[in-house]
């Protein structure tokens, strides 16, 4: 059984990089199990773990965590959102499906929904790629507030200062 041939890896690329290319973002421990300071509070029992703030294209990638059930305010997006459930489950009041571990979601622009984590879910963690803004809506679908990548950067910066990581800590996530 040890007759498997090990592939020979190619040589490392050491050639030129495109002019103006920006550095990668690599986050070793995205779950931040050993450092709760990396989770930015959204409201009681709800947090966001920033992974990428792309200010030139107007999107952010983050982990959303909800503990002990709850909901995220009714909202819509003017641009697409992608989601992948890592732990736990959640649903939208406006749909009849439940997103569970391993579920993928594409949210088309314009749809209004309310994310709910049921009380029987101890912890929910979902990776979201949010393009554009998040527009909070009233029961009639009227926009009553909003947030975008710049608001998210500001909130993260303030949080990181408050927990002792410093004002510049957020810069590693900005592209």
N, C-alpha and C positions, 0 to 999 in steps of 0.2 A: 504494500500500500504506500510505501515511501518512494514510489517511482514517479511521483509528480515532478514535473520540471518547473523549477522556479524561474519566473521571467527575469530577464535582465532589464533593469530600469534604465531609461534614457539618461543622458547627462543633464545636469541642471542647466537651464537656460540662463545665460549671463549676458545676453545681447542688449541692445538699447531698448529703452522703454519709450512709449509715445510721449511726445512733448506735452506737458500739462497734465499728465496722468496723476491721479490722486492716490494716496495710499489705501490699502485694504483696511477694513475693520475686522478684527478678530477678537471675539469675546470667549475666553476659555471656559468660564462658568456662567452661562446665561441665566441659570436658575438662581444663582447667588445664594445658595443654601447656607453659606457661612457668613453672609454679610447682608442683613436686612436693610442696611442703609442704601443699597442700590435700587430698591423698589420705591418709586415715587408714589406717595399716597394720592389717590384720586378723590376718595371719600371714605367714610368708615367701612372697613372690610374689603376695600378695593384698591389695587395698586397697579402701576405700570412700570415695567422694567425696560428702559430704553436700550435699543440695540443699534439703531441708525436713525439719525435726523438728516435727511437730505434736503437742505435748504435751497439748493439750486433747482430741484425738481418738485419741491413741495410735498414730499411724503415722509412718513416715519414708519419704522418697523419696531415693534415692541411686544413684550409679553404682557398680557392682561391677567391679573390674578384676583380671584374673588374667594374669600373664605367665609363659610357659614351661610351661604345663600345671599340673595339680594338681586338688584337689577342695575343696569346702566340706563340712563335716561333715554327716552324716546328720541330718535335722531334719524337723519338721512345723510347721505354722502353725495356730493356732486361729481365724484370720480370713483372708480372701482376700489373695492377693498377685497383682500384675500385673507382667509383665516384658516388655521390648522390647530385642532384641539390636541393638546399635549397631555392634559390630565383633567379628569372630571367630566362634567357635561354642562350644557346650557341650551337654551332654546330662545326663540323669538315669540313673543305673544301673538304676532301676526302670522305665524306659520304653524303647521301641525307636525313638524319634524323636531327631533332632538339631536344636537351635535354632541357626539361622544368621542372619547379618545380615538385618535386616528382619523376623525372626520375632517374633510376639507370643505371650505365654503368660498364661493365667489359671490360678492354682493354687487349687483349692478348699480350704476349711478341712479339716484332718484328714489330708491325704495326707502320707505319709512319703517323703522322697526324698533323694538324694545327688547334688549337682551336681558334674559332672566336666568339666574342660577338658583335652582330649587334648593330648599332648606336641607334636603337629604344629601346634598353634595358637600362634603367637607371642604374640598379645595378644587378650584377650577383654574387651569392655566391654558391660555390660548395664544398662539403667535398670530398677530395681525400685521398686515402691511396696508397702511392707510394712505391713500392718495388724496391730495386736496384737503379740504376741511371736513370737520364733523359739525353738522348743523343740528342743533337741538330744536325740537319741535313741540308745539302744544298739541292738544287733542284734536285740533282742526288741521294740523300739518303746517301751521305757520311757524316760520323760524323765529325763535325767541333768544337764541344765543349761539355762539360758535366757538370752535377752537381749531387751530391749524398747527403746522410744524413749528412755527415761531413761538406760539403760546406754549407748546410742549417743551421746547428748548428752555424758555424762561422758567417754567414750572420746575423742570429738572435742575436747572442752575440754582434756583432758590432753595430747593430741597437739599442738594448736595452741600451748599454752604451751611445750611441749618444743622446737618448731621456731621459736619466737620471734614468733609472731603474737599472742600474748597470750590471757588468760583470756576476754576478752569477744568474741573473734573469732567464736565459735560462735553468739553471740546473733542474728546476722543470719539464721540459718537456723531459728530457733525461732519457732513461732507457737502 
